[in-house]
Amino acid sequence: MTTTTTTPTTSVIKLTKNPVLAGDVFYGNIELTIKDKSHNVIVSNHMKEDKKYEFRLATKCQAGFISISDYTDTPKGVITSWKKGALVNIQVKNEYGTWSNVYTVKTGKWHSIDKSFLDVLTVGDMRQSFPDMCDDNLWKKLGAKTWADKAFVQN
């Protein structure tokens, strides 16, 4: 059984209207303008609450090697405070014991991200960890004025 929570990110996310594709995997998408180009990011909705989950992270170390590690943490604890380009992929273990992608990168930019990460990311997190994904116009619309303001939630 899936439960749906209503949070302020819904205004930024274009929800999937197709009943066959709609759900937790293809929840919606966001359009970001990065360096004057439109960029579409797929949004999933696997994590419903701010609780601890089992995560599997693929990260790139300074030498360029991929390292895989397992974490138990909240979505906020996992997505924040990374160096630029370090995160490659994040998976979460669901209640059935299978792993689902909740963060993927393609050509150095987000390909998909989970809604729970968008709920907790601040402008400061974006500037530090994901500077290639910063959209100042979106932040102006959301009322973000400082680095402590939320990047994808109405402030």
N, C-alpha and C positions, 0 to 999 in steps of 0.2 A: 504494500500500500504506500503510495506517495502522498506526502502532504505538501501543500504549497504555502509559502510564506510571502507576505507582501512587504516589500521594502522600497525605499525611495529610488533604487537603481532602475526600476521598471521604466521610468520616464526616459532614461538614456538608452535602454535596450529596446530594440525593435523585436517584439515577440513574434515567434513563428506562428503563422496562421494556418498552415497546412495541418489538418488533424492527424495525418499519418506520420509526419515528421515531428510534430510538437511533442514535448515531454521533457524529461530531464537531460537527455543527450543533446538535442537540437532545440534548446530553450528559446534562443533568439540570436541576435547579432548586434554589434555596435559599429558605427561608422566613425572612424577617427580621421582627422586631416593631419597628415604628417609630412612636413616639408612640401606643402602645397599639393599633396597627392592624397586621394581618398583611399583609406585602408579599411577593409572589412574584417572584423574579428568575430568568430563564432563563440557564442556564450552557452555554456552548459549550466545545469542546476543540480549537481549531484549532492552537494553538501547543504543541508537545510538549516542547521543551527550553528551557533558558535560553540561547538563542543569539540573534544579531541577525537581525531581520526588517525588511522594508520596511513602514512604517506610513503611513497617511494620516489626519490628525487634523482634525476640525472643532472649533474652539474659539470661544468667545464672548469678545470683548474687552470692556474696561470700558465702552465707549460702546454696547455691545449688538450690534455687527456680528459676523457669522460670518466667521471666517478659516480657510482650508484650507491645511495645510502637510504636507509629506512629511518623514519621519524614517527613519533607519536606526538602530535601537537594540534593546536587549533589552526584554522585557515590563516588567521592573522600572523601567528608565530612562524608559519612556513613561508609565506609570500614576501614578508618584509625583510629589509636589511641585507640585500644581496649586492655584490659588486656588479657593475654593468657587464652583461653578456655571460654571467656565470650560470644562470638557470637555463636548462635546455628542455626539461620535461618534468612534470609532476603527475603522479598517479595517486589515487586514493582507493583504499580497500572498502568495498561496499558491504552491506549486511549479509550478502550471499557468499562472501569470500573471494570475489573476483576484483581485479584491478581496472579502474576506469581512468582515462586521461582527463585531468582537470586543468592542465596548462601545457600548451605545446608552442614551440617556436619554429618558424620557417623563414629562412634567409634573414635571420637576425631580428625578426619582428614577430609579434604575437600572431599565432594562427588561431588558437582557441584558448579560452580562459573560463574558469567557473565564476558564477555570479557571486559566490561568497567571497572570492578574492577582490572583486570589484567593490563590494560593500565596505571593505576595510582599508583599501589602499588610500594613502594620502598623497598630496602633491609632492611632499618631500620624499616619500618612497619612490614615486615615479621619477623624480629628478635624479635620485641617487642610483636606483637599481635599473630603471627602464627609460633612460633619457631619449632613446629613439622612438618611444611610443607616446611622448608628451604632446598633448593637444591643448594649447593655450585658449583657443576659441571655445572649446567645450567647457573648460574650467571657468571662463568668464560667464557663460550661460548658467552654470551651476552655482555661481556666487563665491567661488574659491578666491581668497585674497592672500592667504599665507600658506606656508609649507605644511602647516598643521591641519589645513582643511582637507576634507575628503575629495578625492579626484573624480569619483563617478557617482557621488550622492549629492543631492541638493543641500547646500550649506545654509 
